[in-house]
């Protein structure tokens, strides 16, 4: 299934990947829906729910990982460009 890649990402031929983390790159490559499916969010034992500290003796439920959206990625890239131009700090 094809997904829409915003112009902000296309304009630099994916050069923006240097500024994105692994999750954000996956969203760009596969689309938001496919990325969310890959996390297996409905499975309580899925890797995405494991807390990085390894804690498992207390409540183990929500691991506050970022599930980025395309809108957030575009916002991040636009903001990065504004900082580079000195428009914002």
Secondary structure by P-SEA (a helix, b strand, c coil): cbbbbccccccccccccccccaaaaaaaaccaaaaaaaaccccccccccccccccccccccccccccccaaaaaaaaaaaaaaaacccc
